[in-house]
Every structure is written in C-alpha cells, then in structure tokens.
Amino acid sequence: MARPLDFNKGDLEKRRLQKKKEKEQKKEERKSNQKKTSFEDMIAYMDENGNITSTPPDPTKKKEVKTEDIVIGSRNVQSSTGEDPVKKGRVTFFNTSKGFGFIKDSQTGEDLFVHVNSLLSPIQENDIVTFESERGPKGLNAVRVKKL
C-alpha cells in the first residue's frame, strides 16, 4: 500500500500561490490573444436559397409574396368554380359517444373529419351521406353532413 504524501503548511501555501500565478498568466494570454469583433462581423444573412452567408442579400433578387398565396394547414386544396360543392361519401367511422368520425369521399377517396356539430341529420357507420368540405386547422373537415 502506498503511503499518502504529507505536506506541511508551507508547501501547501507555495502550491496554492503557484496555481494562482498560472491562472493569472492564462487569463492574460487569453486577453492578449482575443481579437476584437465588431457588430458587423457578428451579423449573419440568409440568401434566397436559405443558406447562411456573411454578405447581405442582393435587393434585385427580392421576390414579392402575396399573403393570399400562403397556405396555413396541411393541404392546399382549392375547389374550382365549376365544381359542385356538395359531395357524396360513405361514413367509415363514427363514435356517437364522443361525437366525431370520418367520411371517405367517393370521388377522391380522401378521409375527412366530421364532428357532431356539423351534422344536419344523425348518421351511423356505412351510411351514404352528402357533405361539403371546409378547411379546418388540421386539414379538411366535412360540414353540413346529411344522410341520403
């Protein structure tokens, strides 16, 4: 077994002072080696492709975006003016106790969410219904649902 090293108070004090000196020297080295950065050096720009660069973007390449063109939601489905807003479909699932379900559109095959507040007549699973679609926060919803 190795014996622990014994140091007297003088040795411990010398060590502590030596560590303090080394720490001060490192601090001074960091200060002298540190280069000054200006605010302009810290600014980053994003180019038209989404890459971060240090040069400002060219104002001639700026594109105007209309707020009507921005779609917030899961899909960008726009109905044309000639299309009939009333659609047919089949109820694939409906939970009467919770008050919601899903309708599969017979034309597109899409599943649309339906809530009990959007029903004009009571429905059950496998019923054929007519409905209109409306954009909700999480996608298309079936509204004005009527059983055929």
PyMOL commands that set and color helices and strands:
alter all, ss='L'
color gray80, all
select helices_A, chain A and resi 9-33+39-42+59-61+67-69+116-118
alter helices_A, ss='H'
color red, helices_A
select strands_A, chain A and resi 45-46+52-53+87-95+100-105+111-115+128-136+139-147
alter strands_A, ss='S'
color yellow, strands_A
deselect
rebuild
show_as cartoon
